[in-house]
């Protein structure tokens, strides 16, 4: 298992909390808080693109 540095969880009202993390090799991780052993991973650039797209409203239809 890689050495992942997890950020403070992002939590919604009454919803699961998501955590973002990174490692020294340039990978990014997303998990549900409390389940850090189960995650999805991609490059930090992919995570940057995801965050930018969400901020630009490209996922608003999911709300």
Secondary structure, 3 states (H helix, E strand, C coil): CCCCEECCCEECCCCCEEEEEECCCCEEEEEECCCCCCCEEEEHHHHHHHHHHHHCCCCHHHC
